[in-house]
Amino acid sequence: MGRRLAVSAAALVILAVVVAALWPQLLTGHDPNATDPLASFRPPGTGHWFGTDQLGRDLYARAVYGARHSVRIAAGATLVALLVAVPVSVLAAFAGRLADSVISRVLDVLLSFPALLLALVVVTIAGRGELSLLLAIGLADMPGYARLLRSRLLVVRTAGYVEAATGLGVGPWTSLWRHILPNAAGPLLVTATLGLGVAVIFASGLSFLGLGTQPPTPEWGAMLAEGRSTLAVAWWAGVFPGLLITVTAVAVTVLGRDLRNRFGIGKVRP
């Protein structure tokens, strides 16, 4: 019962975040960038649910509109990681022993570095901005996904139904796309769901450092950075963005673990 309640709560949180990302106007009628110096540092209340910042901007509206950027970066980064990981892992599994050895060693080297450090290196080279941040996180997460899919491909390609299809004259590429890849992708998709929560934290962390979206664009990590300097006089400016990041990451993780348990997939780490 407790597990079902946790999964239901997580699903509601993710639904609310998705609505905020796609249709923020449904959740607030305030302009996230509208300033009102006379209303600066107002505490949370009926007029401003999350209070206001030093410029009098409504923090609830900024949090709602900020979901669009945080979610877009996290989802885009996960998509980039998967789009790169799939061909890399297919090449490693089917291009021969030499290609597999070279690709595996490169992936091992990349996995030896913390993903956040790799993302920092990429975004430093590519420059600041949402697109650079998305690509940086995606490329940093890619090695883990590629290693997982490669191992699954090596197992599935020796399955009886694949050998039977080959014996019936099915070509290798047809067998790959019709039999091998669909049956090997399950653990990857579940792991990618878990990885979304990590991507949200990475995106917010890099934006907190000033490497993501630039002011006055609302984004949870950037809002947290702005609120850090005013915690002594306006605790709400930093608490609510941090709470949203935490709750969203936890909700995605809860759903990902539930999917993993439902499909009987062993514990994996992206």
C-alpha positions in Angstrom: 0.0 0.0 0.0 2.8 2.4 0.9 4.6 1.6 -2.3 1.5 2.3 -4.4 0.9 5.5 -2.6 4.5 6.6 -3.3 4.2 5.7 -7.0 0.9 7.5 -7.3 2.3 10.6 -5.6 5.4 10.5 -7.9 3.1 10.3 -11.0 1.1 13.3 -9.8 4.3 15.3 -9.3 5.6 14.4 -12.8 2.2 15.2 -14.3 2.3 18.7 -12.6 5.8 19.3 -13.8 4.9 18.3 -17.4 1.9 20.6 -17.4 4.1 23.4 -16.1 6.6 22.7 -18.8 4.1 22.5 -21.7 1.3 24.8 -20.6 2.6 27.1 -17.8 -0.3 29.6 -18.4 -2.7 27.0 -17.0 -1.0 27.2 -13.6 -0.3 30.9 -13.3 -1.4 34.2 -14.8 1.6 36.2 -13.7 4.4 37.2 -16.0 7.6 35.5 -14.7 9.8 38.5 -15.7 7.4 41.3 -14.5 9.2 43.4 -11.9 7.6 45.5 -9.1 10.2 47.1 -6.8 7.5 48.0 -4.3 6.7 44.3 -3.8 10.3 43.1 -3.3 11.0 40.4 -0.8 7.4 39.7 0.0 7.0 36.4 1.9 4.8 33.6 0.6 1.1 34.3 0.8 -2.1 34.4 -1.1 -0.9 37.0 -3.5 2.4 35.4 -4.2 2.4 31.7 -3.2 6.2 31.4 -3.3 6.9 35.1 -2.3 8.8 37.6 -4.4 12.5 38.2 -5.1 14.6 41.3 -4.8 13.0 42.8 -8.0 9.5 42.0 -6.9 9.1 39.2 -9.4 6.6 36.5 -8.5 8.6 33.4 -7.6 5.7 31.0 -8.2 5.4 32.2 -11.7 9.1 31.9 -12.3 9.1 28.4 -10.8 6.3 27.3 -13.1 7.9 28.8 -16.2 11.3 27.6 -15.1 10.1 24.0 -15.3 10.0 24.4 -19.1 13.8 25.0 -19.3 14.8 22.5 -16.6 12.7 19.7 -18.0 13.7 20.5 -21.6 17.4 20.3 -20.8 17.0 17.1 -18.8 14.8 15.3 -21.4 16.9 16.6 -24.3 20.1 15.5 -22.7 18.7 12.0 -22.1 17.6 11.8 -25.7 21.0 12.9 -26.9 22.6 10.3 -24.7 20.4 7.6 -26.2 20.8 8.7 -29.8 24.6 8.5 -29.5 24.6 5.4 -27.3 22.6 3.2 -29.6 24.8 3.4 -32.7 28.0 3.2 -30.6 26.8 0.1 -28.8 25.6 -1.6 -32.0 29.0 -0.9 -33.6 30.7 -2.4 -30.6 28.6 -5.5 -30.5 28.5 -6.3 -34.3 31.6 -4.6 -36.0 34.1 -7.2 -34.8 36.4 -7.8 -31.9 38.8 -4.9 -32.7 36.0 -2.4 -32.9 34.5 -3.7 -29.7 37.8 -3.6 -27.9 38.5 0.0 -29.0 35.0 1.3 -28.2 35.0 -0.5 -24.8 38.3 1.0 -23.8 37.1 4.5 -24.7 33.9 4.0 -22.8 35.8 2.7 -19.8 38.0 5.8 -19.8 34.9 8.1 -20.0 33.2 6.2 -17.2 36.2 6.7 -15.0 35.4 10.4 -14.9 32.4 11.7 -12.9 29.6 12.5 -15.3 29.3 16.0 -13.9 33.0 16.7 -14.5 32.7 15.5 -18.1 29.7 17.8 -18.5 31.6 20.7 -17.1 34.4 20.1 -19.6 32.1 19.9 -22.6 30.1 23.0 -21.6 33.3 24.9 -21.0 34.5 24.1 -24.5 31.1 24.6 -26.2 30.2 27.8 -24.2 27.3 28.8 -22.1 23.7 28.3 -23.0 20.8 25.9 -22.9 21.9 24.0 -26.0 25.4 23.6 -24.8 24.2 22.4 -21.4 21.9 19.9 -23.1 24.7 18.5 -25.2 27.1 18.4 -22.3 24.9 16.4 -20.0 23.8 14.1 -22.8 27.4 13.3 -23.9 28.4 12.8 -20.2 25.6 10.3 -19.7 26.1 8.5 -22.9 29.0 6.0 -21.9 26.8 4.4 -19.2 23.9 3.8 -21.6 26.3 2.5 -24.3 27.9 0.0 -22.0 24.5 -1.3 -20.8 23.1 -1.7 -24.3 26.2 -3.3 -25.6 26.1 -6.0 -22.9 22.4 -6.6 -23.6 23.0 -6.8 -27.4 25.7 -9.5 -26.9 23.3 -11.6 -24.8 20.2 -11.2 -27.1 22.1 -11.9 -30.3 22.8 -15.5 -29.2 19.1 -16.1 -28.2 17.3 -19.1 -29.7 14.8 -17.0 -31.6 17.5 -14.9 -33.2 19.4 -18.0 -34.4 16.1 -19.4 -35.7 15.4 -16.3 -37.7 18.9 -16.4 -39.1 18.4 -20.0 -40.1 15.2 -19.0 -41.9 17.2 -16.6 -44.0 16.6 -13.3 -42.2 19.4 -10.9 -43.0 21.6 -9.5 -40.2 20.3 -6.0 -40.4 16.7 -7.1 -40.5 17.3 -9.4 -37.5 19.0 -6.5 -35.6 16.1 -4.1 -36.0 13.3 -6.6 -35.8 14.5 -9.0 -33.1 17.7 -8.0 -31.3 17.4 -4.3 -30.7 13.8 -4.3 -29.5 14.4 -7.1 -27.0 17.6 -5.5 -25.7 16.3 -2.0 -25.3 14.0 -2.6 -22.3 16.7 -2.2 -19.6 18.1 0.8 -21.4 14.7 2.6 -21.4 14.2 1.9 -17.8 17.7 3.1 -16.9 17.0 6.3 -19.0 13.9 6.9 -16.9 16.1 6.8 -13.8 18.7 8.9 -15.6 16.1 11.7 -16.1 16.2 12.5 -12.4 20.0 12.7 -12.5 19.8 14.9 -15.6 17.5 17.3 -13.8 20.0 17.6 -10.9 22.9 18.1 -13.4 21.1 20.7 -15.4 20.1 22.6 -12.3 23.6 22.3 -10.9 25.3 23.6 -14.0 22.8 26.4 -14.3 23.5 27.2 -10.6 27.1 27.7 -11.6 26.0 30.1 -14.4 26.7 27.8 -17.3 23.1 27.3 -18.4 20.3 29.6 -19.2 21.1 33.3 -18.6 19.1 35.9 -16.6 16.3 36.9 -16.7 15.2 33.5 -18.1 13.7 31.5 -15.2 15.3 28.2 -14.6 15.3 26.3 -11.3 19.1 26.1 -10.9 19.5 29.8 -11.9 16.8 30.7 -9.4 18.5 28.8 -6.7 21.7 30.7 -7.5 19.9 34.0 -7.3 18.2 33.1 -4.0 21.5 32.0 -2.4 22.6 35.6 -1.7 19.3 36.6 -0.1 18.7 33.7 2.2 19.3 35.8 5.3 16.4 38.2 4.4 14.3 36.0 2.0 14.7 32.3 2.7 11.9 31.5 0.2 13.9 32.7 -2.8 16.3 29.7 -2.5 14.2 27.1 -0.7 11.4 26.7 -3.2 13.6 26.2 -6.3 15.7 23.8 -4.4 12.6 21.9 -3.2 11.3 21.7 -6.8 14.5 20.2 -8.0 14.6 17.7 -5.2 11.0 16.6 -5.5 11.1 16.3 -9.2 14.3 14.2 -9.1 12.9 11.9 -6.4 9.6 11.5 -8.2 11.3 10.4 -11.5 13.5 8.0 -9.5 10.5 6.5 -7.8 8.7 5.9 -11.1 11.9 4.5 -12.7 12.5 2.1 -9.8 8.9 1.0 -10.1 9.3 0.3 -13.8 12.5 -1.6 -13.1 10.7 -3.8 -10.5 7.7 -4.4 -12.8 9.9 -5.6 -15.7 12.2 -7.6 -13.4 15.3 -5.7 -14.4 18.3 -5.9 -12.2 19.7 -2.8 -10.5 21.7 -0.8 -12.9 23.5 2.6 -12.7 23.5 4.9 -15.7 
